[in-house]
Amino acid sequence: MRKPRHRSRTVIAALAAAAVVGLAGCDASGGDKAAPHTTARPSPKPLWNSSPRSVAAVGDSITRGFDACTVLSDCPEVSWATGSDTTVDSLAVRLLGPAGAAAHSWNYAVTGARMSDLPGQMAQAARRGPELVTVMAGANDACRSSLSAMTPVDDFRTQFQEAMADLRKASPKTQVYVSSVPNLKRLWSQGRSSALGKEVWKLGICPSMLSDADAVDSAATQRRDDVQARVEAYNRVLKEVCAKDRRCRFDGNAVFDFRFGTDQLSHWDWFHPSRNGQARLAEIAYRAVTAKEPVA
């Protein structure tokens, strides 16, 4: 008797299904069949580029090299940020080389500038589309004719936030290096040993800290302490505002903590950095910009 055809078809189907299951089990257990090829995803590009290809500087007289070459004059060629002087070896030269710095660095700092001037300077810098902007501002906000004339801390914060916001709108990926405000009280302590320096101070350099340079009575001491406290508050603002921007690095108070000696001070006013002092500022900036991680 012949068996029904449908039974044969059932047996064949069962055998086929078993074969499929067997193959699937072999693959799942890592059998002889090679695993399918997958392409590894590239690591995300770090937000901070330690080798920027262009630099713009904003700020005040220190970044203009004031009193580093001649008395009461700017000398931008010795600027720590963008200068060409070989004895300074500026941040731009260290990053770009002499030719690169000459072609791709710009100095928009202005002697006497305060934080309220920074938004305008940032706007100028942003038009260049630099990969890095350096900021050194705040000394003139404390160096006023009197304590009451110093920039209030809240205003200082608002002005710095505005400058950063303006830069971000115009140039979202530009990195920012922010220097702390120098220790003005230490500069007074070092410079008061120079009779010439004290005479130049009388022309109006940082009167809130430097006036009556030899006075050490309680009123003069309290005045200098108040200026110093304002500088420290400004530095906290710079750190806090910068920390909210992923492409901003604060120097961790490295400039404030740097112990400027007489070799690092202008021998005309004994307050602004000399060529040697400018070189030390360039070193501090270069370490911060090229570090793998920001300073804590």
Secondary structure, DSSP 4 states (H G I P E B T S, - for coil): -PPPHHHHHHHHHHHHHHHHHHHHHHHHTT-SSPPPP-PPPPPPPPS--SS-S-EEEEESTTTTTTTSSSTT---GGG-TTT---TTT--HHHHHHHHHHHHHHEEE---TT--GGGHHHHHHHHHTT--SEEEEE--HHHHSSSSGGGSPPHHHHHHHHHHHHHHHHHH-TT-EEEEPPPP-HHHHHHHHTT-HHHHHHHTTTSSHHHHSSTT--SHHHHHHHHHHHHHHHHHHHHHHHHHHTSTTEEE-TTHHHH----GGGB-TTTSSSB-HHHHHHHHHHHHHHHH-SS---
